[in-house]
Amino acid sequence: MHPTDRSTPALRWLLPALAWAAGVLGMVAAWLAVSLALRSPAGWLALVAAADLALMLRLAATPPGRARALAAVAGTTLAITASYWIYAASLMGLSLGLRPLDSALRMGPVLAGELLRHATSGWDLAWALLALPLAWRLSR
């Protein structure tokens, strides 16, 4: 057996996994920058997150089908959740003199939920709910 034949299955999932992680982390960073600049949760970026994850998985040559669609939906969900969490932590951390990451690590889910309840509107929830089927559709 040739040495490269053994490494092929491991490399087949490595690039899509790295693209998925880069898509999620990059979207969270971009979302935080935009939301802090606009001083709003910027819920419309959920649609951008869905398109970003679908594109990243396609560029990584992830085989089309249900697995790629589920990965895109899971990545979009994680990007939305992490972005809202860090945005809420930034709101709280700025008033306490903490950096967003320090505040995010210290904040609990009840406080995050209350901060988001007051900071977001129904449109932000609608964009997030619309992004999930969009991620599914774009990545199939």
Residue pairs with C-beta under 8 A, 6 or more apart in sequence:
15 60
15 61
16 57
16 60
16 61
16 62
16 71
18 60
19 56
19 57
19 59
19 60
19 62
20 53
20 56
20 57
20 60
20 71
20 75
22 56
23 52
23 53
23 55
23 56
23 57
23 75
23 79
24 53
24 75
24 78
24 79
24 82
26 52
27 45
27 48
27 49
27 52
27 53
27 79
27 83
28 79
28 82
28 83
28 86
30 45
30 48
31 42
31 45
31 49
31 79
31 83
31 87
32 83
32 86
32 87
32 90
32 100
34 42
34 45
35 41
35 42
35 45
35 83
35 87
35 90
36 87
36 90
40 119
41 84
41 87
41 116
41 119
41 120
41 124
43 120
43 121
43 123
43 124
43 125
43 126
43 127
43 128
44 123
44 127
45 83
45 127
46 76
46 79
46 80
46 127
46 128
46 130
46 131
47 127
47 130
47 131
47 134
49 75
49 76
49 79
49 80
49 83
49 131
49 135
50 72
50 76
50 131
50 132
50 134
50 135
50 138
51 134
51 135
51 138
52 79
53 71
53 72
53 75
53 76
53 79
53 135
53 139
54 72
54 135
54 138
54 139
55 138
57 68
57 71
57 72
57 75
57 139
58 68
58 139
62 68
62 71
64 139
64 140
65 140
66 140
68 139
68 140
69 135
69 136
69 139
69 140
71 139
72 135
72 136
72 138
72 139
73 132
73 135
73 136
73 139
75 135
76 131
76 132
76 135
77 132
80 128
80 131
84 112
84 116
84 120
85 104
85 107
85 112
86 100
86 101
86 104
87 116
87 119
88 107
88 111
88 112
88 115
88 116
88 119
89 100
89 101
89 103
89 104
89 106
89 107
89 112
90 100
90 103
90 104
91 115
91 119
92 98
92 103
92 107
92 111
92 115
93 99
93 100
93 102
93 103
93 104
96 103
98 106
